[in-house]
Amino acid sequence: MEWKHHLPPAGGRIGRRQALALLATAASAPLGAATFGDTNVLFIGNSYSTQMAAIFRTLSRAARKAGRIEALTPGGLQLKAHLANGEAARMIARGAWTHVVLQEQSQTASFPEDQVRATTDPAVEGFRKLCATAKARPLLFWHWAKTGGDKDNFPGDTYEAQRDRLGATFARLAREQGITLVPAGKAWDQVHRDHPDLDLYGPDGSHPSPAGSYLAACVCFAVIHGPESVARLSAFPGARDADAKILRDAATKALAP
């Protein structure tokens, strides 16, 4: 069976005024503009991580925790492709990273286990070795399911079914490879269930809205700086304080056992 992977559309994915405001704030300077500090984070992934990395940088600066933050997030790329093309390895080897956040392509991690073992597992292991050499801590990003699941590869799929496949994949990888998870998918599911009025998705039902990217960035922040640090984070442009607090609380709860 040929497994299908969606590439993001060219140009912006969200097309909302609040998204433009968010990106204008987050991208006011290049991701790597800050100097190396105590916490230096490299994001390796694809379009799911692009806004998250920019927001993480903005939150880190506002919290006075910004070192150097960079991102390598071309659309649709799997971790195995990142490993093969060499650019990610060169960035890691450049050194001084304290954390490297690894994000798999959105559909790949919910494929059948034998497919995941053939694609994602070797890539994660390869990145773990690169990080060990560079003395950086690898973190594996656990992402969310699409609103209707992955119907391209699983006819009749649902959000819940893809969510459960993703959860099983990331739990297994954490167990077998001893890698720390960034459980954004866990936080996402809580908000999706308990606060359906908070729209975490962009128009395609897959990529994150500004709120979804903020939630993911807060989970990353909690893993790297500790859950107690999240409560003091600033909101994102255009958001109600109450909504931002819901997202921060979900990020903190996601780290609970």
Helices and strands as residue ranges (DSSP letters): H 17-26, G 31-33, E 41-44, H 47-62, E 69-72, H 79-85, H 87-93, E 99-103, G 108-110, H 113-134, E 137-141, H 159-177, E 180-182, H 184-194, H 210-225, G 227-232, H 241-253
